[in-house]
Amino acid sequence: MTPGEIFVHRNIANQVFTADLNVLSVLQYAVEVLRVGNVIVCGHYGCAGVQAAFGTAPLGLCRQLARQHPERHAPPSRGARRHRRFRRAPARLIDLNVLEQVYNLAQTPVVQKAWQSGAKLLLHGLVYKLEDGLLKDLALGVDSPEKAEALGHSGQRG
């Protein structure tokens, strides 16, 4: 790829799981064939996928983050549950989701293999604010398993 080109993969709430063949296929193609040097997890405030963490539907994977961080958000009141689709997930939960997915990305076999082979592959976590178009950087330049692990130990993740 030349500078300025972008290769994009999108899914609900930026979920990265080490057993997701779709994510892994896209990631492997990007890293091993296109030789991208930067992989960005970019969430956005008001994300309906993260909002699903507050719901009662059996969406499991999206809700896992809310269960892991119950102290990060207050449960909705009974009246708010009725109007759930008009509520927004707290910004901190959006931030935590992006950090969690950067960590998960670092655990994939594709990224681990690239780092072990000495490839200069940087992972980044950003959040986009739809209202003003600004990006908030949460994790820039993660280039090793140690830096990925530090996301958790610094209290930012998990």
Protein Blocks (a to p, Z undefined) as FASTA:
>chain_A
ZZhiacddddehhiacfklmklmmmmmmmmmmnopabdcddddehiaklmmmmmmbdfkl
mmmmmmmmmmlpccddfklmmmmmmpccdfklmmmmmmmmmmmmmmpmklmmmmmnopac
ddddddddfknopacdfbghiabfklmmmmmmnopgZZ
